[in-house]
Amino acid sequence: MWLFHVRICVLLWTEYGLPLQAEKGLTNVGQFDERRHFMTVAEVAQLMRVSTMTVYRLIKAGELSAVRVGRSYRLRPDDVDRYLGDRYTEAG
C-alpha cells in the first residue's frame, strides 16, 4: 500500500509540474527546487512573528510581493527576505 501511495504522489507531482528530485541525485522526496517553493501567509506571519492580518495588509499595500492562487496568496522566500532586509536597522 505504501508503494502505491508513493507512485500516486510521484504521478501527481510530475503531472502538475513539480519535478522529481531523484533525477538530480536527491534521494529525499521532500526536497524541492527552491525556485518553485512558495510560502503561505500563515508561514510568513509565523516567520515574522506577526499576525496573518499584518501580512495581508503588507500585501495589499504593495510592500510585500505575493502571487494570488485562487482565493489565497503565496509568497516567495526571496521576496520575504528582501522585505525584511530593506527594513533592517542597526540598534544603538
Summary of the structure (lengths in Angstrom):
residues: 92
radius of gyration: 17.1
end to end distance: 59.5
largest distance: 59.5
contacts: 189
relative contact order: 0.11
helix: 52%
strand: 10%
